[in-house]
């Protein structure tokens, strides 16, 4: 009995994580991805994207607060 070889690209892992962030995905496609992808890659990419999202929100808030009020 051999274990399946998990060889996918980082780009595919990023796509899967982005789809999971959006939440629009068929269950059958998710199961196929789970079988093919390395779970450590998924966790790493997800943490990185969540960090980028939070830093982007912080930058956006700082930019909005720094704008002069013209009201």
Secondary structure, 3 states (H helix, E strand, C coil): CCCCCCCCCHHHHHHHHHHHHHCCCCHHHHHHHHHHCCHHHHHHHHHHHHHHHHHHHHHHHHHHHHCCCCC
